[in-house]
Amino acid sequence: MGGRGGTSALGVGRSAGITAEGHKSLLKEEMKIVDKDVEYAVLVHPTTGKVIVRNRSDQFAATSGLTGKEEKNLVFTHNHPPHPNKYSWGFSPADLAYAAHNDLAAIRAVSREKDGVFVYEFKRPADGWGKTLDAYGTRSHSVGGFLHMEKQMDAAMEKPAFIRKASKLAEKNPSKNWNYAYSHAAYHLRAEEVAKETGATYTRTKIN
């Protein structure tokens, strides 16, 4: 499956204020963490490429340990630990909400899949995350505001029309484990929808 606005590995990340140095640093960090069996969070400065935080998580989801204000305008990348069937789920609604809620330049996820290493990227719209926040009913930067936005994004995935579209997409990439194939398709489709609704840019790009 291709992402919205698919690009070459050299092109991904070069908008949203991310320079060549920033992009080079991101790819280097992502290749370091892609095969880790737990999630790592890495925050990178988009212009200098400086690694601000590299944080290992003992839980399912990695966090930087910084506040939203400290993360503003940075690029947050993390790995999705490999599954035996080589399917990544892409961005969850929590990932997308996290990017908008903390005013990130971009959020990225790297995973090793059956046909290579892929980076998923969700980049801030040129006019900011305001449309995303408004579309999902909150301008609040509280924890409650984040959870509300995540819930609203997640709810759209439960609608029958969405389930039918995601199922058809999953059928194009058959797997012995239907749940993983469906989740891969559903999260990919949901990220495309959110990008279209809000003006963000979503890509899925093979880097290795």
N, C-alpha and C positions, 0 to 999 in steps of 0.2 A: 504494500500500500504506500502511496506517495502522500506527502503532506501538502497542505495548502501553500501555494507559492514555493514549491520545492526548489532547492538550490544545490549547488555543488558544495563539497566540504569546505572549499576556500571561501565560499560566499556566505555561509551561515554565520549569523552573529555580527555581520559587518554593518548593521544599521543599529538603531537605538543608541547611537553614540559609542559603539564598540569599535575601537581602533584595531589595526593589524596586530599590535602588541597585546591588546586585551584578548583578541581572538586566539592568538598563539598560546597564551598562558592558559586559557580555558581548555583548549584541546589537550594540552600537556597534562593538566590536572585530571581531566576526564579519562584519559588513558591509564592514569595511575589508579583510579578507583573503580573502573568498570567491572572488574572481576572480583571485587570484595564481596564477602558473604553477608555483610551488614551495610546499611546505608551510611554514606559519608556526605556531609554538607560542605561545600566550598564556596566562599564569597570572594569574588574577584573584582578589582577596580576596572571599569570598562575601557579606560583610556591608557592607564599605565601598565595594566596587566598584573599589578601587585596582588598577591594572595592575602586577603585580610583575615580570613578564618578558614581553617580546615578542621572539621569537627566530626568525630566518629560517634555514631549512635548505637546504643545497646537496645534500641527499640526498633519498631518497624519503620518509623519515619524519622529522618535526620532533620535537625534544626541547627542554626548557626550559633545559637546562644546569645545573639544580640537582640536589641530592641528593634522595632519597626523603623524608628527614626534613624538608627545607626545603619540599617540596611538600605535606606533610601538611595536610589540611583546606582546601586551596585548590581552585579550579575550573580544570581544564586544558581549554582549547579549542584547536582547530586546524582548518585548512581541508583539504578534499580537493580538489586542483586539478581543474578541469573536464575531462571527457573529451568528445571530439567528439559522442558519442551521448547526452550529457547524463544518464548514469547514474552515481550514486555507489555505492560498495561499502558504505557505512555503516561500522560498527565492525568492525575485524578482531579476531581473538582476542587479538592483542598489545595493542590498545587496552583491551579489557576486563580483561586481566590487569594492565595498567599501573595502572588505576584502583584495583584491590584491593591490589596490591603496594605502592603508595605512599600508601595511605589517603587518597585524594582525596575531597573532598566530592562531586564529580561530574566526569565526563569528557564533553566535547562535541565534535562535529565538524560543520562547516558545509559545505554544497556547493550549487552551482547545478545544478539538474536540469531536465529537459525541461518541467516544469510549475511551476517556481519555485525559490526558495531555501529549503532545509530545514536544520534543526538536529536532529541526533541527540544524545540525551542519555542517559547511564547514571548514575543517582544512587545514592549509598551507602545501603544499608538502614538503617533506624532503629537497629538493634542492631549496626551496623558491618559490616565486610567479612569477619568471621571465618568465616561459613558458606561464603563464596566461596572463601576460602583452603583451608578443610578439604575442600570438595567437589572441589578439584583438587589435593589431595595435598601441600600445602606451607604451612607457617607461616614459612618462611625468607624474610627480606628481602634475601637475596643475589641476585646476578645469576643464579646457578644456579636459585634458587627461582622467579624470574620466568620463566625459560626453560622450566622444568618445567611451570608453570601454563599458559603459552601453548601448549605442545605438547599438553597434555591437552585444552584447549579445542578446539584445531585438529583433534585426532584424531576427535572426535565428528562432524565434518563429512564424514568419509570413510566413514561407515557407510551401507550401502545404503538403509536406511529414511529417513535424513536426505536423501540424494541424491534419492530419489523425491519427498519433500515439497517440497524446494527447486525441483525441476524443475516440479512442478505450479504452484507459486507464480510461477515465471518465465514460464510460459505465459500467465498472466493479463496480463502486461505485455510483449507481443511487441516484439522489436527485431531489426534486421538483424544485430546482433552477439550471437549466443546466449551467448557466454562472459561478456559484460558483464551481460546480463540475468540469467543464472544467478548470477553472483557477487553482484549486487545483492540478489537474493532470498535467497541462502544466508546472507550476513552478517546480513541483517535477521532471518531466522529463528533463527540461532544466538544473536543478542543477546536475542531473546524467550525462548529456552530457558534461557539463563544467568540472566536476570532471574527467571524462574519458579522455578528451582532454588535461588536464593540469597536471594530477597526484595528484590533491587534493583529499581529502577524504570527502565524503558526507554521512551523516547518518540521519535517522529519527528514533527516539527512544522514546518509551513510558516510562515516568518517574512516572506516578501516574494514 
